[in-house]
Structure formats: C-alpha cells, structure tokens
Amino acid sequence: MSTEPSAPPSPEGELSGLWIGRLIDERYRVVEVLGEGGMGAVFVAEHLKLRKLVALKTIRAEFAGDGQAEARFAREALATAQIDHPHVASAMDYGHLPDGGAYLVIQLVRGESLARRLERGPLPWRQVAELGGQIADALATCHAAGIIHRDLKPDNILLEHRDDGSFHARVVDFGIARLSGETGDGAVVDASQPITRMGAIIGTPGYMAPEQAVGQTIDHRVDIYALGVILWECATGQRLWMADSLTSLFARQLAGAATPLRDMLRDRSPRPCPI
C-alpha cells in the first residue's frame, strides 16, 4: 500500500489526491482532509470493521524518524486510553506507515479550536462558566487517573457547536502528558515520587505555571493554572501574559500579577445574583 511521500506541505487538492481512498493498516480508509501542517496532516477516516468515522493524524517520515513524534503518539494513546470522559477526545490506535511515518487515531471532533473562536472576541460570561465547568471536570478525571496534561491551551480545546447555540468542549493532544509513576525520561518509578524532574521544561509559554516554566517539580496544579489563564482570556478576549521575549514573559509571570478581571471588564463584569 502506498503512503504520502516525504515532501513539503502540499495544496489541499494535491493532498486529497494522495490520500483520499487510501487504506491504512487494512482497517482505516481515508475519506476527507481536515487540515495539514508542516509535520503532517489530519484526516477523517472510516474504521472499516466498526463502520465508524475517526480522526487520523499523521506525521511525516522525516519527523518520525528520530522517534520523538512516534513517542508522542504512543504517549497520547496510552494516556487517553485510561480516560473515559465526555470532554476528552480519546486516542484509539496508533501505528507505523510504510514510508517511515506514523499515525494516530482519535475520536472525531467536528468543531473549531478555542483559539480560533477567541480570534472573534471574548465569550459571554455564561459560556466562560460553562467552558470552565466542562474542562475542570475533564481535568479532575485525568488527575484522578494520575495523568497531567502539561500543555493545556486554547489550541488544545475543541468546541463542538450544538443546535441551541451551546457547545461541547473536548480536551485534545496528550502528546506530552505525564503519566503517574514516570520520571522525566519516561522511566517508571514509585507513583509517590515527583512527576517531573528538576530542569525539565515542557509546555507552551504563557500557559505554563511558574514552576513549570523554570523547570521545577510539578504536579496536577499546572493544569489548573493553565485553565485559569484560559478562562481569563475567554472573558477578556486578550492574552494574559505577553512580552517581546520568552525571558521577559517568564519574568512577568514570576514577578508580576495578573490584571483583575473586574479591572479589565468594568461594566461588563457579572453582578452577584440576589439571594
């Protein structure tokens, strides 16, 4: 069976010609292109035995060759396989492509990222509260299973829109999640040991908790910090931490204080409900 050649990103029409109808591991047939980036692409595929549509993420051979991308796929599959939650998009399968690339199969989510939604401005207060509840519930389930996402951000939250105008949020991309009982290099240790070794900095600037940004030991609270940043941005429509360089950004986080929402929103802030 043929697969995508190792080549720079192609126009969507060319990508469709290369992939539509292709059979992956004798059980997934590609039916639609969802998007493409520099490292790979995402497709809608049909699980032939289950007759179910799934999302199939691929990594090009040149990026999978060093093992890092494939290791992320394996980590995401292992992490989300332990989580059964309506607000987590679980991985179902992963494997190799004949050209040396790799693929990951996850639940298909038809919607837009929270990052894309925020490009159009802030969310109404009711939606901010709804989003916070959905993501917090998902994180509680992850943390109870000993899984820390470590890269929670608007790009990793997908919103499926309902007919009544509400949305169903799903957390995605557990590729750098830390599993209970692992050290920074992936070795398994006693679950009571620190989750992250000193000096290991993994995450996205602006959403990392201060201890994560400076490579200190972390726990589940880094995800809660990231959720707080996300909800602040949802309410204001602005980035919370911004600077001209990573050093300045981290310095602001470590030494500064977040602007209170009431100061940002003024007359748009919700008023307490009468008792």
HUKA-V39440 format. One record per residue. N is the residue number from 0. RES is the residue in one letter. PHI is phi as a letter, one per 40 degrees, with the letter a starting at -180 (999 if undefined). Layout:
n: (N,N)
res: (RES,RES)
phi: (PHI,PHI)
This chain:
n: (0,1,2,3,4,5,6,7,8,9,10,11,12,13,14,15,16,17,18,19,20,21,22,23,24,25,26,27,28,29,30,31,32,33,34,35,36,37,38,39,40,41,42,43,44,45,46,47,48,49,50,51,52,53,54,55,56,57,58,59,60,61,62,63,64,65,66,67,68,69,70,71,72,73,74,75,76,77,78,79,80,81,82,83,84,85,86,87,88,89,90,91,92,93,94,95,96,97,98,99,100,101,102,103,104,105,106,107,108,109,110,111,112,113,114,115,116,117,118,119,120,121,122,123,124,125,126,127,128,129,130,131,132,133,134,135,136,137,138,139,140,141,142,143,144,145,146,147,148,149,150,151,152,153,154,155,156,157,158,159,160,161,162,163,164,165,166,167,168,169,170,171,172,173,174,175,176,177,178,179,180,181,182,183,184,185,186,187,188,189,190,191,192,193,194,195,196,197,198,199,200,201,202,203,204,205,206,207,208,209,210,211,212,213,214,215,216,217,218,219,220,221,222,223,224,225,226,227,228,229,230,231,232,233,234,235,236,237,238,239,240,241,242,243,244,245,246,247,248,249,250,251,252,253,254,255,256,257,258,259,260,261,262,263,264,265,266,267,268,269,270,271,272,273,274)
res: (M,S,T,E,P,S,A,P,P,S,P,E,G,E,L,S,G,L,W,I,G,R,L,I,D,E,R,Y,R,V,V,E,V,L,G,E,G,G,M,G,A,V,F,V,A,E,H,L,K,L,R,K,L,V,A,L,K,T,I,R,A,E,F,A,G,D,G,Q,A,E,A,R,F,A,R,E,A,L,A,T,A,Q,I,D,H,P,H,V,A,S,A,M,D,Y,G,H,L,P,D,G,G,A,Y,L,V,I,Q,L,V,R,G,E,S,L,A,R,R,L,E,R,G,P,L,P,W,R,Q,V,A,E,L,G,G,Q,I,A,D,A,L,A,T,C,H,A,A,G,I,I,H,R,D,L,K,P,D,N,I,L,L,E,H,R,D,D,G,S,F,H,A,R,V,V,D,F,G,I,A,R,L,S,G,E,T,G,D,G,A,V,V,D,A,S,Q,P,I,T,R,M,G,A,I,I,G,T,P,G,Y,M,A,P,E,Q,A,V,G,Q,T,I,D,H,R,V,D,I,Y,A,L,G,V,I,L,W,E,C,A,T,G,Q,R,L,W,M,A,D,S,L,T,S,L,F,A,R,Q,L,A,G,A,A,T,P,L,R,D,M,L,R,D,R,S,P,R,P,C,P,I)
phi: (999,c,b,c,c,c,a,c,d,b,d,d,c,c,c,c,c,c,b,d,g,c,b,b,f,g,b,b,b,c,b,a,c,c,i,a,b,c,c,i,a,b,b,c,b,b,c,c,c,c,f,b,c,b,c,b,c,b,b,c,d,c,c,c,c,c,g,c,c,c,c,c,c,c,c,c,c,c,c,c,c,c,b,b,a,c,b,b,c,c,c,b,a,a,a,b,b,d,c,h,c,a,b,b,b,b,d,c,b,c,i,b,c,c,d,c,c,c,c,c,h,c,c,c,d,c,c,c,c,c,c,d,c,c,c,c,c,c,c,d,c,c,c,c,c,g,b,b,c,g,a,c,a,d,c,b,b,b,b,c,c,c,c,c,g,c,b,b,c,b,c,b,g,c,c,b,c,b,c,d,g,b,c,c,c,g,c,c,b,c,c,c,c,d,c,b,c,d,g,c,b,b,i,b,d,g,b,c,c,d,c,c,c,b,g,c,c,b,a,c,c,c,c,c,d,c,c,c,c,c,c,d,c,c,c,b,g,b,c,c,b,b,a,c,a,c,c,c,c,c,c,c,c,c,b,c,b,c,c,d,d,c,c,c,c,f,c,c,c,c,c,d,c,c,c)
